[in-house]
Amino acid sequence: MARIALRQVIGRHQEACALVDTVAGALGVPVSIEDLEGRVLQGAAGANGATRFPVQHDDQPLGWVSGPPSAGAVASLLDHLVAREVERKALGAEVLHLYREINLIYSFSEKLAALLDVERVAALTLREARHLIVATDGTILLLDESSGGLTSVASFGEEMTRLSQFRRGTGIIGAVAEAGVAEIVNDLEDDARRAVRDTTLRALIAAPLKVGERVIGVVALGSTVPMAYTAAELKLLTTLGLQAATAIENARLFERTIHAAQERERLLALHKEAEVVRAKLESELTLAARIQADLFPSSLPRVPGYELAARNRPARQCGGDYYDALPVPTTDGRLLLCVADVAGKGLPAALVMSNMQATLRALLGRVQSMPELAWQASDLLYASTSPEKYVTAALVDLQPSTGAITWVGAGHLDNVIMRADGEAVSLVSTGMPLGLLPPLLPYGEAAHDLAPGDTLVLFSDGVTEAQGEDGEEFGEGRLLAVLRQSSATPLPELIDRVFMEIDAFAGGAPQFDDITMLVVRRLPVSA
């Protein structure tokens, strides 16, 4: 803080002069006030032999009061007036600084509102932070909630640019992401949590990027020279981080919305093309229905400790859905469970379904894994069917002795495992539909366990996409509600309830797609 001059108190404030005169008059003594250079600021020059009393602030002399011994009271008064003037100036400077910060934050908010790109939001945040907080380096890292990785989307300075990968819970930045609490580390070399050793950074200030209570990343500034970051700077960085986090989340939502719209348009186009193909095959429905009826198993296998049930209802005389439960020729009693949906209807679809059934039965027991089964089935179907014919399939390998299941979803909609406690575990697609393209990429698989009381529910899109009279879809939520309400119901009755709920929901709307369900429940262990 700059040192104040005594002239600023005496020479510029009439009330101070009047107060000094009042005190001197009350004491009945003449006084003289001089600055450090000896210039008289008030009264006459001090007479020889007069006592000189210093006027000072923070032990620094500002001038003198000359007069008899009682003139010391005037010097004490001036000490007090000087202290008040210093406080006034300090308060004014602090208010001005706060105003500038608020103005910068307001300007920052306006700039963020115009951005819908994550990288640009991050770059702007770092640029504004550098205007307010001294730093040689800075970075913004976004959190991958599934893996815990923190990846830089914007940075400046050689050190932060080089150190671009962190993990939640590891190191200082990782600790900020884990706890969601901002931190200052002015002695970085001595901090035991430091994850990166080969860095020239000496001080660090970091704040979480939070949306509500959820941490989505971290903004960090650092200095390669000794630096003493303050609590005020930490509060400021936290404010910038909160604004940036909201803008980043909005940008992500915008990107997801655009992508979802494009994906919906693509799926709608595929659906319309498939409907055109189906319309051309109506004349072949009678023969196709006969072929299709022979494809479904006349009865499901009996498996000790398990209950199995299935049902198919085509939208028209002949549909494109298929289900099966095939014992695998091994010693452990495994079952291959399948629900498939062939693109199209009528005779061509029934022929593809027949091909699908024959393919699965031919490969059964001859392949080493479920992904290989899907890969080879897709290869055979692609080679033996026309380009517009393909199959989405839910494939499950069940080991009854342990309840272990291996899931492969070939372009199929999400199916579900209903736990005995009502928890729903989604089974998501792990590869493209069978026969759609030459098999270029391997299929993935997912391992799960079917515990006593758990129910595996495989179904086609005709279940969740059944429409009411207003065009609204039945949806996964209604299906899960029925499944939870029927957790102890025998499976044939459970499937009947689902079909009844779909019919009640649809009202007078016609069924536009086949509805197929294959349900397996591991029976609870008897007490």
C-alpha positions as CSV (number, residue, x, y, z in Angstrom):
1,M,0.0,0.0,0.0
2,A,1.4,3.5,-0.9
3,R,2.3,5.7,2.1
4,I,0.0,8.5,2.8
5,A,1.2,12.1,3.2
6,L,0.3,14.3,6.1
7,R,-0.7,17.1,3.7
8,Q,-3.5,14.8,2.4
9,V,-5.0,14.9,5.9
10,I,-4.4,18.5,6.9
11,G,-4.3,20.3,3.6
12,R,-7.3,18.7,1.8
13,H,-9.8,18.2,4.6
14,Q,-11.2,21.3,6.2
15,E,-12.9,19.3,8.9
16,A,-9.5,17.9,10.0
17,C,-8.1,21.4,10.3
18,A,-11.1,22.6,12.2
19,L,-10.8,19.6,14.6
20,V,-7.1,20.3,15.2
21,D,-7.9,24.0,15.9
22,T,-10.7,22.9,18.3
23,V,-8.4,20.6,20.3
24,A,-5.5,23.1,20.4
25,G,-8.0,25.8,21.6
26,A,-9.3,23.5,24.2
27,L,-5.8,22.9,25.5
28,G,-5.0,26.6,25.3
29,V,-1.7,26.1,23.5
30,P,-0.4,27.2,20.1
31,V,0.7,24.4,17.9
32,S,2.6,24.1,14.6
33,I,2.1,21.2,12.2
34,E,4.9,20.4,9.6
35,D,5.5,17.7,7.1
36,L,8.7,15.7,6.8
37,E,10.3,18.4,4.6
38,G,9.6,21.1,7.2
39,R,6.8,22.8,5.3
40,V,4.3,24.3,7.7
41,L,0.8,22.8,7.1
42,Q,-1.0,24.6,9.9
43,G,-0.2,27.2,12.5
44,A,3.1,29.2,12.7
45,A,6.6,27.8,12.6
46,G,7.5,26.3,15.9
47,A,9.4,28.5,18.4
48,N,12.8,27.6,19.6
49,G,12.6,25.2,22.5
50,A,9.2,23.9,21.6
51,T,8.6,20.2,22.0
52,R,8.3,18.2,18.7
53,F,5.9,15.3,18.6
54,P,6.0,12.8,15.6
55,V,2.9,12.1,13.6
56,Q,3.2,8.5,12.2
57,H,1.5,5.5,10.7
58,D,2.7,1.9,11.0
59,D,5.9,3.3,12.7
60,Q,6.6,5.5,9.7
61,P,7.0,9.3,10.4
62,L,4.7,11.6,8.4
63,G,5.4,14.9,10.0
64,W,5.7,16.8,13.3
65,V,3.5,18.7,15.8
66,S,5.5,21.5,17.7
67,G,4.4,23.1,20.8
68,P,4.3,22.8,24.6
69,P,4.2,19.3,26.1
70,S,0.4,19.3,26.0
71,A,0.6,19.5,22.1
72,G,1.2,15.7,22.2
73,A,-2.6,15.4,22.2
74,V,-2.8,17.1,18.8
75,A,-0.2,14.6,17.5
76,S,-2.2,11.7,18.8
77,L,-5.3,13.2,17.1
78,L,-3.4,13.4,13.8
79,D,-2.3,9.8,14.2
80,H,-6.0,8.8,14.5
81,L,-7.0,10.9,11.5
82,V,-4.2,9.5,9.4
83,A,-5.3,5.9,10.3
84,R,-8.9,6.7,9.2
85,E,-7.7,8.1,5.9
86,V,-5.6,5.0,5.2
87,E,-8.6,2.8,6.0
88,R,-10.8,4.9,3.7
89,K,-8.4,4.5,0.8
90,A,-8.0,0.8,1.4
91,L,-11.7,0.3,1.4
92,G,-12.1,2.3,-1.8
93,A,-9.4,0.2,-3.5
94,E,-11.1,-3.0,-2.4
95,V,-14.5,-1.9,-3.6
96,L,-13.0,-0.9,-6.9
97,H,-11.2,-4.3,-7.2
98,L,-14.5,-6.1,-6.4
99,Y,-16.3,-4.1,-9.0
100,R,-13.8,-5.0,-11.6
101,E,-14.1,-8.7,-10.7
102,I,-17.9,-8.6,-10.9
103,N,-17.8,-6.8,-14.2
104,L,-15.3,-9.4,-15.6
105,I,-17.5,-12.3,-14.3
106,Y,-20.6,-10.7,-15.9
107,S,-18.8,-10.2,-19.2
108,F,-17.6,-13.8,-18.9
109,S,-21.2,-15.0,-18.5
110,E,-22.3,-13.1,-21.6
111,K,-19.6,-14.6,-23.6
112,L,-20.3,-18.2,-22.4
113,A,-24.0,-17.8,-23.4
114,A,-23.0,-17.5,-27.0
115,L,-20.9,-20.7,-27.1
116,L,-22.2,-24.2,-27.7
117,D,-18.8,-26.0,-28.2
118,V,-17.0,-27.6,-25.2
119,E,-13.5,-26.8,-26.4
120,R,-14.3,-23.1,-27.0
121,V,-16.0,-22.8,-23.6
122,A,-12.9,-24.3,-21.9
123,A,-10.5,-22.0,-23.9
124,L,-12.5,-18.9,-23.0
125,T,-12.6,-19.9,-19.3
126,L,-8.8,-20.2,-19.1
127,R,-8.4,-16.9,-21.0
128,E,-10.6,-15.1,-18.5
129,A,-9.0,-16.8,-15.5
130,R,-5.5,-15.5,-16.7
131,H,-6.9,-12.0,-16.6
132,L,-7.8,-12.3,-12.9
133,I,-5.2,-14.7,-11.5
134,V,-1.5,-14.7,-12.2
135,A,-0.4,-18.1,-13.7
136,T,2.2,-19.4,-16.1
137,D,0.1,-22.6,-16.8
138,G,-3.5,-23.7,-16.8
139,T,-5.7,-26.5,-17.9
140,I,-9.3,-27.6,-17.9
141,L,-9.9,-31.4,-17.6
142,L,-13.2,-33.2,-18.1
143,L,-14.1,-36.3,-16.1
144,D,-15.1,-39.6,-17.7
145,E,-17.4,-40.8,-14.9
146,S,-17.2,-44.4,-16.0
147,S,-13.4,-44.7,-16.1
148,G,-12.4,-41.9,-13.7
149,G,-10.1,-40.4,-16.3
150,L,-9.5,-36.7,-16.4
151,T,-8.7,-35.5,-20.0
152,S,-7.6,-32.0,-20.9
153,V,-9.8,-30.1,-23.4
154,A,-7.9,-26.8,-23.2
155,S,-4.6,-25.7,-21.7
156,F,-1.8,-23.1,-21.8
157,G,1.8,-23.1,-20.7
158,E,4.4,-25.8,-21.3
159,E,3.9,-27.7,-18.1
160,M,0.1,-28.0,-18.1
161,T,0.0,-28.8,-21.8
162,R,2.5,-31.6,-21.2
163,L,0.6,-33.0,-18.2
164,S,-2.7,-33.7,-19.9
165,Q,-3.9,-37.0,-18.3
166,F,-5.0,-37.4,-14.7
167,R,-7.3,-39.7,-12.8
168,R,-10.0,-39.1,-10.2
169,G,-8.6,-39.7,-6.7
170,T,-5.0,-39.6,-7.8
171,G,-2.7,-36.6,-7.2
172,I,-3.8,-33.1,-6.1
173,I,-6.0,-32.5,-9.2
174,G,-7.5,-36.0,-8.8
175,A,-8.3,-35.2,-5.2
176,V,-10.2,-32.0,-6.2
177,A,-12.2,-34.1,-8.7
178,E,-12.9,-36.8,-6.0
179,A,-13.9,-34.5,-3.2
180,G,-15.4,-31.6,-5.2
181,V,-13.6,-29.1,-3.1
182,A,-11.2,-26.4,-4.4
183,E,-7.6,-26.3,-3.1
184,I,-4.5,-24.1,-3.0
185,V,-1.1,-25.7,-2.9
186,N,1.6,-23.0,-2.6
187,D,4.4,-25.6,-1.8
188,L,3.8,-28.1,-4.5
189,E,7.3,-29.7,-4.1
190,D,6.5,-30.7,-0.5
191,D,3.0,-32.0,-1.1
192,A,3.0,-35.8,-0.6
193,R,-0.1,-36.2,-2.9
194,R,1.8,-34.9,-5.9
195,A,1.4,-37.6,-8.7
196,V,3.8,-36.0,-11.2
197,R,7.3,-35.6,-10.1
198,D,9.1,-34.3,-13.2
199,T,7.5,-30.9,-13.4
200,T,8.8,-27.4,-12.7
201,L,5.4,-26.2,-11.3
202,R,5.9,-24.6,-7.9
203,A,2.3,-23.6,-6.9
204,L,-1.2,-24.8,-7.9
205,I,-4.7,-23.5,-7.5
206,A,-7.6,-25.8,-8.6
207,A,-11.4,-25.8,-8.4
208,P,-14.0,-28.4,-9.4
209,L,-16.3,-28.0,-12.3
210,K,-19.7,-28.8,-10.7
211,V,-23.2,-29.1,-12.1
212,G,-25.3,-29.2,-8.9
213,E,-23.5,-31.7,-6.7
214,R,-22.0,-33.6,-9.7
215,V,-18.3,-33.0,-10.5
216,I,-17.7,-33.0,-14.3
217,G,-14.1,-31.8,-14.3
218,V,-11.4,-29.5,-12.9
219,V,-10.0,-26.1,-13.7
220,A,-6.4,-25.7,-12.5
221,L,-3.9,-22.8,-12.7
222,G,-0.2,-23.2,-11.8
223,S,3.0,-21.2,-11.6
224,T,6.6,-22.3,-12.4
225,V,7.8,-19.5,-10.1
226,P,7.1,-19.3,-6.4
227,M,3.6,-18.0,-5.9
228,A,1.3,-17.4,-2.9
229,Y,-2.2,-17.9,-4.1
230,T,-4.9,-16.5,-1.8
231,A,-8.3,-17.5,-0.6
232,A,-9.9,-14.6,-2.6
233,E,-8.3,-16.0,-5.8
234,L,-9.6,-19.5,-4.9
235,K,-13.1,-18.1,-4.5
236,L,-12.8,-16.3,-7.8
237,L,-11.6,-19.5,-9.6
238,T,-14.4,-21.5,-8.1
239,T,-16.9,-18.9,-9.4
240,L,-15.5,-19.2,-12.9
241,G,-15.5,-23.0,-12.6
242,L,-19.2,-23.1,-11.7
243,Q,-20.1,-20.9,-14.7
244,A,-17.9,-22.9,-17.0
245,A,-19.4,-26.2,-15.8
246,T,-22.9,-25.1,-16.6
247,A,-21.8,-23.9,-20.1
248,I,-19.9,-27.1,-20.8
249,E,-23.0,-29.2,-19.7
250,N,-25.2,-27.1,-22.0
251,A,-22.8,-27.6,-24.9
252,R,-22.7,-31.4,-24.3
253,L,-26.5,-31.5,-24.2
254,F,-26.7,-29.5,-27.5
255,E,-24.3,-32.0,-29.1
256,R,-26.2,-35.0,-27.8
257,T,-29.5,-33.4,-29.0
258,I,-28.1,-32.9,-32.5
259,H,-26.7,-36.4,-32.6
260,A,-29.9,-38.0,-31.3
261,A,-31.9,-36.1,-33.9
262,Q,-29.7,-37.4,-36.7
263,E,-29.8,-40.9,-35.3
264,R,-33.6,-40.7,-35.1
265,E,-33.8,-39.6,-38.7
266,R,-31.5,-42.4,-39.8
267,L,-33.6,-45.1,-37.9
268,L,-36.8,-43.6,-39.2
269,A,-35.5,-43.9,-42.7
270,L,-34.5,-47.5,-42.2
271,H,-37.9,-48.2,-40.7
272,K,-39.8,-46.7,-43.6
273,E,-37.7,-48.7,-46.1
274,A,-38.4,-51.9,-44.2
275,E,-42.2,-51.1,-44.2
276,V,-42.1,-50.6,-48.0
277,V,-40.5,-54.0,-48.4
278,R,-43.1,-55.6,-46.1
279,A,-46.0,-54.1,-48.0
280,K,-44.8,-55.8,-51.2
281,L,-44.9,-59.2,-49.6
282,E,-48.5,-59.3,-48.3
283,S,-49.5,-61.8,-51.0
284,E,-47.2,-64.4,-49.6
285,L,-48.5,-64.3,-46.0
286,T,-50.3,-67.6,-46.0
287,L,-47.4,-69.7,-47.1
288,A,-45.0,-67.7,-44.8
289,A,-47.3,-68.2,-41.8
290,R,-47.1,-71.9,-42.3
291,I,-43.3,-71.9,-42.6
292,Q,-43.0,-69.6,-39.5
293,A,-45.3,-71.8,-37.3
294,D,-42.9,-74.7,-37.8
295,L,-39.9,-72.6,-36.7
296,F,-41.0,-72.0,-33.1
297,P,-40.2,-74.8,-30.6
298,S,-43.3,-76.9,-29.8
299,S,-42.2,-76.8,-26.2
300,L,-39.4,-75.3,-24.2
301,P,-36.7,-77.4,-22.4
302,R,-37.3,-78.4,-18.8
303,V,-34.4,-77.2,-16.7
304,P,-34.2,-78.1,-13.0
305,G,-34.2,-75.0,-10.8
306,Y,-35.5,-72.8,-13.7
307,E,-38.8,-71.8,-15.2
308,L,-39.1,-70.9,-18.9
309,A,-41.9,-69.4,-20.9
310,A,-42.3,-67.7,-24.3
311,R,-44.9,-66.2,-26.6
312,N,-45.1,-64.7,-30.0
313,R,-47.9,-62.6,-31.5
314,P,-47.3,-61.4,-35.1
315,A,-48.7,-58.1,-36.2
316,R,-50.1,-59.7,-39.3
317,Q,-50.7,-63.2,-40.5
318,C,-46.9,-63.8,-40.7
319,G,-44.3,-61.9,-38.7
320,G,-40.6,-61.6,-38.6
321,D,-39.9,-62.4,-35.0
322,Y,-38.3,-65.7,-33.7
323,Y,-37.4,-67.2,-30.4
324,D,-35.7,-70.5,-29.4
325,A,-34.2,-72.3,-26.5
326,L,-31.6,-74.8,-27.6
327,P,-29.7,-77.2,-25.4
328,V,-25.9,-77.0,-26.2
329,P,-24.3,-80.4,-26.7
330,T,-22.0,-80.1,-23.7
331,T,-21.7,-81.9,-20.4
332,D,-22.7,-78.9,-18.3
333,G,-26.3,-78.6,-19.5
334,R,-25.9,-75.1,-21.1
335,L,-28.8,-73.5,-23.1
336,L,-28.6,-71.1,-26.0
337,L,-31.5,-68.6,-25.7
338,C,-32.5,-66.5,-28.6
339,V,-35.0,-63.8,-29.6
340,A,-34.5,-62.5,-33.1
341,D,-36.3,-60.0,-35.4
342,V,-35.9,-60.4,-39.1
343,A,-36.2,-57.3,-41.3
344,G,-39.4,-57.5,-43.3
345,K,-42.4,-59.9,-43.2
346,G,-44.0,-62.5,-45.3
347,L,-42.4,-65.3,-47.1
348,P,-38.9,-63.7,-47.5
349,A,-38.8,-63.0,-43.8
350,A,-39.9,-66.5,-42.9
351,L,-37.2,-67.9,-45.2
352,V,-34.6,-65.7,-43.5
353,M,-35.9,-66.9,-40.2
354,S,-35.6,-70.5,-41.3
355,N,-32.1,-69.8,-42.4
356,M,-31.4,-68.2,-39.0
357,Q,-32.7,-71.2,-37.1
358,A,-30.7,-73.6,-39.3
359,T,-27.6,-71.5,-38.9
360,L,-27.8,-71.5,-35.1
361,R,-28.5,-75.2,-34.9
362,A,-25.6,-75.9,-37.2
363,L,-23.1,-73.8,-35.2
364,L,-24.4,-75.0,-31.8
365,G,-21.5,-76.7,-30.0
366,R,-19.0,-76.0,-32.8
367,V,-17.8,-72.6,-31.8
368,Q,-15.8,-71.6,-28.7
369,S,-17.6,-68.4,-27.7
370,M,-20.8,-66.4,-28.1
371,P,-19.0,-63.6,-30.1
372,E,-17.7,-66.2,-32.5
373,L,-21.2,-67.7,-32.8
374,A,-22.6,-64.3,-33.7
375,W,-19.7,-63.6,-36.1
376,Q,-20.1,-66.8,-38.0
377,A,-23.9,-66.6,-38.1
378,S,-23.7,-63.1,-39.5
379,D,-21.2,-64.2,-42.1
380,L,-23.4,-67.1,-43.2
381,L,-26.6,-65.0,-43.3
382,Y,-24.9,-62.2,-45.2
383,A,-23.7,-64.8,-47.8
384,S,-27.1,-66.4,-48.2
385,T,-29.6,-63.6,-48.0
386,S,-30.4,-60.5,-50.1
387,P,-28.8,-57.2,-49.0
388,E,-32.0,-55.8,-47.5
389,K,-32.5,-58.9,-45.2
390,Y,-30.8,-58.9,-41.9
391,V,-31.6,-60.0,-38.3
392,T,-31.3,-58.3,-34.9
393,A,-30.8,-60.9,-32.2
394,A,-30.6,-61.3,-28.5
395,L,-28.3,-64.2,-27.8
396,V,-27.7,-65.7,-24.4
397,D,-25.6,-68.6,-23.2
398,L,-27.0,-69.9,-19.9
399,Q,-25.2,-72.2,-17.5
400,P,-28.0,-73.6,-15.3
401,S,-25.6,-75.0,-12.6
402,T,-24.1,-71.6,-11.8
403,G,-26.6,-69.1,-13.2
404,A,-23.8,-67.5,-15.3
405,I,-25.0,-66.0,-18.6
406,T,-23.1,-64.6,-21.5
407,W,-24.9,-61.9,-23.5
408,V,-24.4,-60.8,-27.2
409,G,-26.7,-58.2,-28.6
410,A,-26.6,-58.1,-32.4
411,G,-28.1,-54.7,-33.2
412,H,-31.0,-55.6,-30.8
413,L,-32.8,-53.2,-28.5
414,D,-31.8,-53.3,-24.9
415,N,-33.2,-56.3,-23.0
416,V,-33.2,-56.7,-19.2
417,I,-32.4,-58.8,-16.2
418,M,-34.9,-58.2,-13.3
419,R,-33.2,-58.9,-10.0
420,A,-35.2,-60.4,-7.2
421,D,-35.1,-57.1,-5.4
422,G,-36.6,-55.2,-8.4
423,E,-33.4,-53.8,-9.8
424,A,-33.3,-53.7,-13.6
425,V,-30.0,-54.5,-15.4
426,S,-29.9,-53.5,-19.0
427,L,-28.5,-55.8,-21.7
428,V,-27.3,-53.4,-24.4
429,S,-26.2,-54.2,-28.0
430,T,-22.7,-55.4,-28.5
431,G,-22.5,-55.4,-32.3
432,M,-24.3,-54.8,-35.6
433,P,-27.3,-56.9,-36.8
434,L,-26.6,-60.3,-38.3
435,G,-26.2,-60.4,-42.0
436,L,-26.4,-56.7,-42.5
437,L,-22.8,-56.2,-43.6
438,P,-19.7,-58.3,-44.2
439,P,-18.4,-59.3,-40.7
440,L,-15.6,-56.7,-40.3
441,L,-15.7,-56.0,-36.6
442,P,-15.9,-58.7,-33.8
443,Y,-18.9,-58.9,-31.6
444,G,-18.6,-58.0,-27.9
445,E,-20.0,-59.9,-25.0
446,A,-21.2,-59.1,-21.5
447,A,-21.1,-61.5,-18.5
448,H,-23.8,-61.5,-15.9
449,D,-25.1,-63.8,-13.2
450,L,-28.7,-65.0,-12.7
451,A,-29.2,-65.4,-9.0
452,P,-32.1,-67.3,-7.4
453,G,-35.2,-65.2,-7.9
454,D,-33.8,-63.2,-10.9
455,T,-35.6,-63.2,-14.2
456,L,-34.0,-62.9,-17.7
457,V,-36.4,-61.1,-20.0
458,L,-35.7,-61.2,-23.8
459,F,-38.1,-59.4,-26.1
460,S,-38.5,-57.8,-29.5
461,D,-39.1,-54.1,-30.2
462,G,-42.8,-54.8,-30.6
463,V,-43.1,-54.8,-26.9
464,T,-41.7,-51.4,-26.0
465,E,-42.7,-49.7,-29.3
466,A,-46.3,-50.7,-29.2
467,Q,-48.3,-47.5,-29.8
468,G,-51.4,-46.1,-28.3
469,E,-54.1,-44.2,-30.2
470,D,-52.2,-40.9,-29.7
471,G,-48.9,-42.4,-31.1
472,E,-47.2,-42.7,-27.7
473,E,-45.1,-45.8,-27.2
474,F,-45.6,-48.3,-24.5
475,G,-42.0,-47.8,-23.5
476,E,-39.5,-49.6,-21.3
477,G,-40.8,-47.9,-18.1
478,R,-44.3,-49.5,-18.4
479,L,-42.7,-52.9,-19.1
480,L,-40.4,-52.7,-16.1
481,A,-43.4,-51.7,-13.9
482,V,-45.3,-54.9,-15.0
483,L,-42.2,-57.0,-14.4
484,R,-41.7,-55.7,-10.9
485,Q,-45.4,-56.2,-10.0
486,S,-45.2,-59.8,-11.3
487,S,-41.9,-60.8,-9.6
488,A,-43.6,-63.9,-8.0
489,T,-46.0,-64.6,-10.7
490,P,-45.6,-67.8,-12.8
491,L,-44.0,-66.9,-16.1
492,P,-46.9,-67.8,-18.5
493,E,-49.1,-65.5,-16.4
494,L,-46.4,-62.8,-16.3
495,I,-46.2,-62.8,-20.1
496,D,-50.0,-62.7,-20.3
497,R,-50.0,-59.7,-18.1
498,V,-47.5,-57.9,-20.3
499,F,-49.6,-58.6,-23.4
500,M,-52.7,-57.4,-21.6
501,E,-51.1,-54.2,-20.5
502,I,-49.9,-53.6,-24.1
503,D,-53.4,-54.2,-25.4
504,A,-55.0,-51.9,-22.8
505,F,-52.4,-49.2,-23.6
506,A,-52.9,-49.5,-27.4
507,G,-56.7,-49.2,-27.0
508,G,-58.1,-49.1,-30.6
509,A,-54.8,-48.7,-32.3
510,P,-53.7,-51.6,-34.5
511,Q,-50.7,-53.7,-33.7
512,F,-48.1,-52.6,-36.2
513,D,-45.2,-54.9,-35.2
514,D,-44.6,-58.4,-33.9
515,I,-44.5,-58.9,-30.2
516,T,-42.2,-61.6,-28.8
517,M,-41.0,-62.5,-25.3
518,L,-38.8,-65.3,-24.0
519,V,-38.5,-65.3,-20.1
520,V,-36.3,-67.4,-17.9
521,R,-36.5,-67.3,-14.1
522,R,-34.0,-68.9,-11.7
523,L,-36.3,-70.3,-9.0
524,P,-35.6,-69.2,-5.4
525,V,-33.8,-71.7,-3.2
526,S,-36.3,-73.5,-0.9
527,A,-35.9,-72.8,2.8
